[in-house]
Amino acid sequence: QDKVVGHAVRAMYMYTAMADLAAELNDPALKRACETLWRDVMDTKMYVTAGLGPSAHNEGFTVDYDLPNQTAYAETCASVALIFWAQRMLHLDLDGRYADILETALYNGALSGLSRDGTHYFYANPLESDGTPTRWEWHTCPCCTMNVSRLVASVGGYFVSTASDGIAFNLYGGISTTVEVAGTKVALKETSRYPWSGDIRIDIAPDKDTAFDVKVRIPGWCDGAVVKVNGETVTARPVNGYVTINRTWKKGDAITLELPMPPVRLYAHPGVIVDAGRVALKRGPLVYCVEEADNPGGRVQRLRLPRESELRLSTRSDLFDGIVTLSADGLAIDEADWNTLYRTRAPKEKQATLTALPYYLWANRGQGSMMVWVPED
C-alpha cells in the first residue's frame, strides 16, 4: 500500500500498530511502508491544523488535495490517532519531522476538540464556520469525548524519550520527571511559557556525575535557534531536527533554548483549490483563526488581509488566562451596501483591523463565524 485510503481514524490506528510492529520485529520492509504512507498523508491529505479526513460520508479520505474548510470532517479522534502514529514513528527514527507533526496535531487538530471548560467536545473540526457549529455536551458515538480527554490526561508522556545512552526532549511546555540513563537516575525539569514564548530552560540533575547525550528538538518552524549550556553557546547544528549535547552532566547543569517565534503566513499547495488566494497565520506551533467574537461587525468572511500588512503580536491577559493574539490592518466588505444577489459594481470596502487567536480556542465564547484561511489581497 502506497496511498492512504478509507476511514481516517482506523487508518491512523492501523499505521500506529504497523510502526509498533516494525520496531518490535526490526522489520525494514514494514518501516518503509510506514514511511511511504506518512509521506502520502503529509504531502496530500493533511489540513494545516493536522486534521485528517475531509469527508463525513466515510469519515475519512477521498482524493489528493481535497481539503474543504467549512465542510471539513477532521474528526478529533483522527488527530489524536495521528499523535499516536507520530510518536511511534519517533520510536523508529528520532526525526524532528515526526515530532513537528505530533506537536501540530496536539496543539491544533486534537486540542480544538475540547472546550476550555473541559465538558464540551467537537466531533468534527471545520476550518471555517458560518457560526452554527457548537461543541457537544455528549455524543451518541462518544469516541472523541474519551480520546481527547485521555490524551490531555496523558500528554506528559510525550515530552521526553530515553535510550540507554541519552535523553531526547521532543516537546516543551513545562514538565518535571526522573528518568534512568547510563545507569544513573536523572532528575529533569523543563520550565517555559511555551507555546507563548520560545524561551526554555532545562535543569539536569543526575544522582552522580555521568556522561550521556541530551538531544533538544529544534522545531521545523524555527529559524535562528540558540542553544546554551550553563550560559555557553552550543555550536552543534541540528541533525534531523535535534541538537545533540554530549558531556559529563552534574547537578546544577542547565540548558537554555531561545526559539524565535515570529508570526508567519502559510500558503497551500495549488492543488488545494479552496485555499487559492488565501493565507493562514501561524506562530510557533499554533495555527491561528479569525473569529467573529474578536472581529465584530458581521461574518468574518467579509474580511481580507493585504499581503503587505504587518502581523502584530499582543499578549492578552484578559483572554483565556493569558494568550498571544495576532492583528493586522485589513479590509472589510461593506455588506450594508448590497440590496441584490448580484450586481455589476464591485463591493465597497472599508479599513478594518483583523484579530486572530489560536484555532484551538475558537467556539468558546458563544456562536459566531470563523475562518482559518483568510482571503489575501
MOGIVEN-V793306 format. One record per backbone hydrogen bond with DSSP energy under -0.5 kcal/mol. NH is the residue of the N-H (numbers start at 1). CO is the residue of the C=O. Records with the same first field share a line. If there is no record, write none. Layout:
NH: CO + CO
This chain:
5: 3
8: 59
9: 59
11: 7
12: 8
13: 9
14: 10
15: 11
16: 12
17: 13
18: 14
19: 15
20: 16
21: 17
22: 18
23: 19
24: 20
25: 21
26: 22
27: 22
28: 26
31: 27
32: 28
33: 29
34: 30
35: 31
36: 32
37: 33
38: 34
39: 35
40: 36
41: 37
42: 38
43: 39
44: 40
45: 41
46: 41
47: 51
50: 47
53: 45
55: 60
60: 55
61: 6
65: 44
66: 63
67: 65
72: 69
73: 53
74: 53
75: 52
76: 123
78: 75
79: 75
80: 76
81: 77
82: 78
83: 79
84: 80
85: 81
86: 82
87: 83
88: 84
89: 85
90: 86
91: 87
92: 88
93: 89
95: 93
96: 240
98: 95
99: 95
100: 96
101: 97
102: 98
103: 99
104: 100
105: 101
106: 102
107: 103
108: 104
109: 49 + 104
110: 105
111: 105 + 106
112: 108
113: 110
114: 111
115: 120
118: 115
121: 136
122: 113
125: 73
127: 69
128: 69
129: 370
136: 121
142: 140
144: 141
146: 142
147: 143
148: 144
149: 145
150: 146
151: 147
152: 148
153: 149
154: 150
155: 152
157: 154
158: 155
159: 156
161: 168
163: 166
166: 163
167: 213
168: 161
169: 215
170: 159 + 168
171: 159
175: 190
177: 188
179: 186
181: 179 + 184
182: 164
184: 181
186: 179
187: 205
188: 177
189: 203
190: 175
191: 189 + 201
193: 199
196: 193
197: 193
200: 198 + 257
201: 191
202: 255
203: 189
204: 253
205: 187
207: 185
210: 249
212: 247
213: 165
214: 245
215: 167
216: 214 + 243
217: 169
218: 241
219: 217
222: 219
226: 258
228: 256
229: 232
230: 254
232: 229
234: 227
239: 242
242: 239
243: 216
244: 242
245: 214
246: 244
247: 212 + 245
249: 210 + 247
253: 204 + 250
255: 202
256: 228
257: 200
258: 226
259: 198 + 257
260: 258
264: 282
266: 280
272: 269
273: 271
275: 272
276: 273
278: 275
279: 374
280: 266
282: 264
283: 286
286: 283
288: 281
289: 357
290: 371
291: 289 + 355
292: 369
294: 291
295: 291 + 292
302: 299
303: 300
304: 331
305: 375
306: 304
309: 306
312: 310 + 327
314: 325
316: 314 + 323
317: 315
319: 316
320: 318
322: 319
323: 316
325: 314 + 323
326: 356
327: 312
328: 354
330: 352
331: 304
332: 350
333: 302
334: 348
335: 333
337: 334
338: 335
350: 332
352: 330
354: 328 + 352
356: 326
357: 289
359: 287
361: 358
362: 359
364: 361
365: 366
370: 129
371: 290
372: 127
374: 279 + 372
376: 277
377: 305
